[in-house]
């Protein structure tokens, strides 16, 4: 397998032999990008996985997730942890950050936010396995943690605990 890289016309490194000017993605990476007004407007970018033949797990932790309660209009805060075992595609991290930030003015319950994020990532990436944990801080005295998974964890992959403890001020 050729593991050398070259830059496409947008300056994005791709495995040589797998990219051409015609196929180059119009990524948000390297461009000024505003936070989308809603998750529906957000564009998620994916890039080719240079190690698609290898089973491994990638983790994204977003400790400042914010959404709006659809009943009270009050803000909800939480930690989102996404683990996935990629196949052909990787999520581009800047687009993921913008997508997650687009929830800050979006009215939805914790369960809806967590499951919608998981389903959208799964549809875009078609990974071997994906799980998401949404760990929300309490409002009304009760923290809510939401978990969603697609597929079975791949055999032989190191999958650490998500590292967010039961609520005790989330320390």
N, C-alpha and C positions, 0 to 999 in steps of 0.2 A: 504494500500500500504506500502510495506517495504521500508523505506527511509534510512536504514543503508547502509554503503559503505564498500567495501573491496578492497584491492589492487590486481590487476592481476599480472602476472609474469613480466610485464614491469613497475610496480609501478604506473599504472594509476588507479585512483579511478573509480569504476563502481558500479551501484546499485547492491546489493547482489541478487543473484539468476538470474542475467541477463548476466553473463559473465562466460566463462570457459577458460581454457588454450587454447583450440582449437580455440575459437572465438576471442582471444585477438588481437586487432589491432596493426599493426606495425607502430605506430605513430612516427612523427618527434619530438614530445614533449620529452624533456629530452635527446636528442641526438644532437651532433654537426651537423649543417645543413648549407650547402652553399646556397646562393641565386641562384635559377635556372636561366639558360641562357635565357629562354623565358617562357611566360605564358603557352605554350603548354607542356613544360617539367615539369612544376610545379605540385606537388602532393598536393591536398587538402584533409585533413583528416576530418572526421566527427566522432562524439562520440554520444553515446546514451543520450537522454534527460531524466534525472531523473524525470522531471515534465511534461511529454508529455500530461498529462490529464489537464493541466492548460494553459489557454491562457495568454500569456505575450509577450512583445516585447524586443528583445535584439538589442543593437546598437554597431557597430564598427566604429570608426572614425579614418581615416588614413590621418593625416595632411601633410604628406610629399610624396604624390604620384608623381611619375615622369615617363614620357614616352618620346618618340622621335617623332618629326614631320616626317611623312614619305616623305614629299616633301623636306624640308630644312635640315633635320638632326639635327635641333636645339632641345634642351630639352624643354619639357612642364612640368609645375608644377601645382599641384592642390591638392584639399582636396577631399577624397572619404568618404562618409557617407553611411553605409549599415545598414538598419533597417530590422528586420525580426521577424515574429511570428512563432517559431519553432513548429514542430509536434514531430516526432520520433527522429530527428537528430539535433545536434548542430554542428556548425563549430568549429574546433579546432583552436584557435587564432594564434598559432605560424605558422601553415601551411598557414593561411590566410595572415599573415604578409609576409611570404616568397613569396607567390603567387603575392601579390600586388607589392612587390619589384622587381619581375621578369619583370615588364613592363619598368623598367628604361632604358633598351637597346632595347626596342621593338618599332618599327615604326608603329604607328597607330594614326588616328585622335581621338580626344576627345570622339566623339560619339561611335566609335568602342570600345575603351577601356571600357567605362562605361557600355554599353549594354552587351559586352562580359563577363564582370565580373558578372553582374547581372544574365545573363542566365546560366553561369557555376554554380554559387551558387544555383540557383533555381533547376537546374537539380540534383545536388548532394544532396541537403537537402530536397527537396519537402516540403517546409514550407507552413503554412496556408497563409502567405502573405510575400512578400519581396519587398523592394524598395531600390534603390540606387540613390544617388545624386553625380554627379561629378562636382565639382566647380573649374574651371581652371582659373589660373591667365592670364592676357592679354599678348598676343604677337601681335604686329601690332595694338595695341591700343584697342583691344576688348576682354573682358573676355567671356568665353563660359561656360555655365552651362548646364549639360545634366542630364535628369531624366529618370529612367526606373522603372516600377513596374509590378509585377505579382500577380494577385489575388486582392481581395478587403480587405481593412483593417478590422481586426476582430472586431466585435461589443464588446464593453465593455473594449477594451484594451486601455491603455494610450499610445498614440503615440505623443510624443512631436515634435515640429518643429525641423528641422535638425540643426538649429542654425547657419547657415552660411548666413550672410547678403549679400545683393546686393553689387557688387564690389565697395568698397571705401577703397582700400588697404586691404580688407578682415578683417577689424578690428571689 
